[in-house]
């Protein structure tokens, strides 16, 4: 039942979806101001991507010698 209260309040803010016969307003009658406004969203950029990596070259150093450095070349594709 709580959803019914929400929907009725939302309809009150947005205006009725049911339209009856149209009545013409006179130019002297002020128009009611609604407190409900919509603002445009800012532009979005894709900050995440599915990346794949391919090891193209590597060196295998002796792990028992702590001064040995291993290198690897990885090619990343989007």
N, C-alpha and C positions, 0 to 999 in steps of 0.2 A: 504494500500500500504506500510505502514511502516513495516509490518511484512515481506514483501518480501526483504527489505533491510537487516533486521536482519538475515534472513535465508541465504542470499547470503554471508554476512560477516562470518556467522558461517561455511558455507561450505568452505570458503576460509581459515579459521583457521584449520578446521579439515581435509581438503583435499577433493577432489572431490569424490562423491559416484559413479559416472559413471566411469567405467573402460574400456578403449580401449585395443587395442592389447598391450601386454607387450613388452617393449623394455629392453634389457639387458644393464646395466650400465658397463662402463669400470671401472676397479679398480682405475684408476688415477683420475676419475672425483669425486670432493667432493660432498657430500650429503648435501642438503639444511637443515638447522636447523630450526625447527618450534618453535615459541615463546610460543606455547600452550603446557602445561603440565598438567597431572593429578596427584594428590597426594592421597594416601590412607587415608581413614577416620579412626579416632581412635575408639577403642572399645567402645561400648555403654552399659550401665547398665540400667536396668529397675528401675527407682527411684519412680515410682508410682504404686500402686496396689489397687485393689478393696477389701477393708477390711470390714468385718462384725463384729458386736459386739453383745454379748449376756449378759444381766445383770443376774448374777447368784445369787447374794445376795444383800440386801440393808436394811438399817434401816430407819425408819420414826421417826424423832425427832419432838418435839413440836416446830414449827416455831416461837412461841411467846417468847421463851426463847433464847436470843442471844448467850448464851454460849453452847448451844446444838450443837453437831457436827453430821452430817449425813455421813454415809459411803455407798459405793457401790462397789461391785466386778463385774468387766466387763471382760469377756473372749473374746479376739480378735482372729479372724481366717482370714487367707488369702485364 
